[in-house]
Amino acid sequence: MNLTDVDWDTALKAPDLLHHLIPADGTLPNWLLQLRKERLSEASEPLNTSKKRNSVRAVDCSRWIKKDNYHISGIRKRKPEARPPKAGMARPTNVAQYQRHSLQLISRVLNIRTNASPFTLILDDLNQRAMPLIGELVRRGLSRNVNVVVVSFEATRFHPAVRSVPAYGDETGEQILQHIRKALSEAKESLVVIDSLYELLSVKNVDMGALFNLVAGEFASTLVGVYHQDTIPDQDAHKAYAPQPLDLFKYMATTVITCKSFAHVLAAKAARERSLPEPTHGLLQGAEGIVQCLDANDHRGIVIEAEFRRKSGRPESETYFLRAARRSDYNASLAGMAFGTLRQEFITLLDQVPAYSSNEVTGLVNAAANEIESTFNLGLTDKQKQAREGVVLPYFDAQKGEGAGEGGRILYDMGEEDDFDEEEDEI
């Protein structure tokens, strides 16, 4: 008997059908049990498919790599961000949630996530250069198959996978923009790094608005620029009413990162623990001839103070510690890739660094403070003590009065030039 063409949803609604199918003893036939099993399996299929959609991210981080990034099929447009709900995102309720939230913010910027930070401004000086941070950005960009373009004014050697745009020669600003446009047109998503924004703006006269619209607007890519804080701005009379380059960069940036030496941060913390003024380093000392202090560019890592700016205007600030990358932090590189995928995130909050949160640094500074910090010998010999006791102090005779009130008397002898007025003396 062929039962595949039977409309069971309509047939089972007939009132007399069950009396003909089910025997008097109540046992069901085998074909009816098989039909019931098939119908139940069909009803449970949508539930199984919904469970597969909520799968956990793969262990090999296959979604980390930008697939087909160099296969151009038209200009890529930046996707509009979803509007947040009216109630807003709930703030972290405990320390663990706050730490995860802060690490997620800096991780999105370092990993060149889409719409994370279209323009990231990095501030450095001679005491702590931004090269370790720039190297980490380039490394993570290449590991994700992102097109990395470096506009170089200072650096001369790059990884073979990096597209270099030399700008330290006789290239004009228009030519530099043309080279950047050509390098960006070879991929869907790119990372543009400029190692000296001051040179680009003041020397090459590149319009910052045109550069930002080219990178972040037209090609929907990420722009990262480095500005040296110890650079003296050009005093041009024709630009007296124009904003300073640093003020312009800070106004346009969506993320501002300040680089500091780890050793200098530890010294500042030790001074705060003792309620002392924080030490200054480099040009801030005001000492002639000192531009770089001891313990500058600490090899242990770099401290970065990040400020993330929201569209609403509310900034979020946090301080992080980025150590040097190790081979164990990345997986083995795949075929055609310069670097492997990131295995684990190794940037941490500064408060979680053992060398910063422990009391060892403060104890060492307090022990050094107990010692005499003067170069003079304050101890006196017996001969020096006798000579000090023999010195007659001024107005010493006024302190030898015998009567009451004599100790405060002033001894004064009038001279020939003094004019004595009897009336004023009586008053």
Beta strands, then each sheet from edge to edge (+ up, - down):
strand 1: 119-124
strand 2: 147-152
strand 3: 163-166
strand 4: 190-194
strand 5: 222-228
strand 6: 255-261
strand 7: 302-309
strand 8: 315-322
strand 9: 348-349
sheet 1: 3+ 2+ 4+ 5+ 1+ 6+ 7- 8+ 9-
end
